Amino acid sequence: MTLEDRLQQLSPHVLSILRIVIALLFFSHGLSKMFGFPGAQVPPALTLHWFSGAFELVGGALLVLGLFTRATAFVVSGEMAFAYFLSHAPRGFFPQLNGGDAAILYCFIFFYLVFAGAGPWSLDALLQGRAGGAQVQRA
């Protein structure tokens, strides 16, 4: 087996790892906004900042589990695009200077997950009977 073959074989599992790690980071932003942990100011209920925290908390949890991954990733990708243009872009053109590079990365990683799916280590795969590393049929 060549290195290329082995990397191709592990690719779906690395997709699952990517989804889990990114979702945990995203979840932590929601946890911080909704509950002030770790060490953040909780926004007033039903404000735009509060809703973004709710999306991050619920969306992050669903993505960690790999449940409704494509739909959830689509929604939170849009949330991150909205957050970038509403909060970061008005501060300047360059993402390094306006603090929006994380929002851009989240947006495009979640957008990728819309198309790639959750990977084999997910509730989506379990519910579809693909858990345990079974190969997914590709068109």
Buried (B, 14 or more C-beta within 10 A) or exposed (E): EEEEEEEEEEEBEEBBEBBBEBBEBBBBBBBBBBEEEEEBEBBEEEEEBBBBBBBBBBBBBBBBBBBBBEEBBBBBBBBBBBBBEEBBBEEEEEBEEBEBBBBBBBBEBBBBBBEBBBBBBBBBBBEEEBBEEEEEEEE
